[in-house]
Amino acid sequence: MKYIVKMFQDEGDRKLVGFQVADPKGNNLAINRFVPKSGTNEEMIAAALEAAQPEIDEWLASFSVIGREWNADAGAFVAVPAAESSEVTE
């Protein structure tokens, strides 16, 4: 996972921290969180990421069904054939 800080601004007594999150397949999520203005910049960014993590995890989990074939008659996903091994055994 790659996290880029896209926003770091004061909003009253809170800090608004924005992230651009990218997974290894190139999917992207923009997410913002407010945190109290206290501690170092790194501490506030870490707190914002911790607050955003449940939504990030949910976003990642959503990809488990994207792109899979659905059999409406059976009410189930179509099984993906197992990859054949190219390993030669003697």
C-alpha positions as CSV (number, residue, x, y, z in Angstrom):
1,M,0.0,0.0,0.0
2,K,1.1,3.5,-0.7
3,Y,-0.2,6.5,1.3
4,I,0.4,10.1,0.0
5,V,-0.6,13.0,2.2
6,K,-2.7,15.2,0.0
7,M,-4.1,17.7,2.6
8,F,-2.8,18.9,5.9
9,Q,-4.7,22.0,7.0
10,D,-6.1,23.7,10.1
11,E,-9.8,23.7,10.7
12,G,-10.3,25.5,14.0
13,D,-8.9,23.4,16.8
14,R,-8.6,20.4,14.5
15,K,-6.3,19.3,11.6
16,L,-7.8,18.0,8.4
17,V,-5.5,15.3,6.9
18,G,-6.2,13.9,3.5
19,F,-4.6,10.8,1.9
20,Q,-4.4,9.3,-1.5
21,V,-4.2,5.6,-1.0
22,A,-3.0,3.3,-3.8
23,D,-3.1,-0.5,-3.7
24,P,-0.5,-2.6,-5.7
25,K,-3.0,-3.1,-8.6
26,G,-3.3,0.7,-9.1
27,N,-6.7,1.2,-7.5
28,N,-6.9,4.6,-5.7
29,L,-8.9,6.0,-2.8
30,A,-9.1,9.6,-1.5
31,I,-9.9,9.8,2.2
32,N,-9.9,12.6,4.7
33,R,-10.0,12.6,8.5
34,F,-10.1,15.3,11.2
35,V,-7.8,14.9,14.2
36,P,-7.1,17.1,17.2
37,K,-4.2,19.6,16.7
38,S,-1.8,18.2,19.2
39,G,1.6,16.6,18.9
40,T,3.9,16.5,15.9
41,N,2.9,16.5,12.3
42,E,3.8,12.8,12.2
43,E,1.7,12.0,15.2
44,M,-1.3,13.8,13.7
45,I,-0.9,12.0,10.4
46,A,-0.6,8.7,12.1
47,A,-3.7,9.4,14.1
48,A,-5.6,10.3,10.9
49,L,-4.5,7.1,9.2
50,E,-5.5,5.1,12.2
51,A,-9.0,6.7,12.1
52,A,-9.3,6.1,8.3
53,Q,-8.0,2.5,8.5
54,P,-11.5,0.8,8.9
55,E,-12.8,2.5,5.7
56,I,-9.5,1.7,3.9
57,D,-9.8,-2.0,4.9
58,E,-13.5,-2.1,3.7
59,W,-12.4,-0.5,0.4
60,L,-9.7,-3.2,-0.1
61,A,-12.1,-6.0,0.8
62,S,-14.5,-4.8,-1.9
63,F,-12.1,-5.9,-4.6
64,S,-12.5,-9.6,-3.6
65,V,-15.7,-9.8,-5.7
66,I,-14.9,-7.2,-8.5
67,G,-14.3,-8.9,-11.8
68,R,-15.6,-12.3,-10.7
69,E,-18.3,-14.0,-12.8
70,W,-21.7,-14.4,-11.1
71,N,-24.0,-17.3,-11.9
72,A,-27.5,-15.9,-11.2
73,D,-29.2,-19.3,-11.6
74,A,-27.0,-21.0,-9.0
75,G,-26.7,-17.9,-6.8
76,A,-22.9,-18.3,-6.6
77,F,-19.7,-17.2,-8.2
78,V,-18.4,-19.3,-11.1
79,A,-15.4,-21.3,-9.9
80,V,-12.1,-20.1,-11.3
81,P,-10.1,-23.0,-12.8
82,A,-6.9,-23.8,-10.9
83,A,-3.8,-22.8,-12.8
84,E,-1.9,-25.6,-14.3
85,S,1.6,-26.1,-13.1
86,S,4.3,-25.6,-15.7
87,E,6.7,-27.5,-13.5
88,V,8.1,-30.6,-15.1
89,T,8.4,-33.7,-13.0
90,E,10.5,-36.7,-13.8
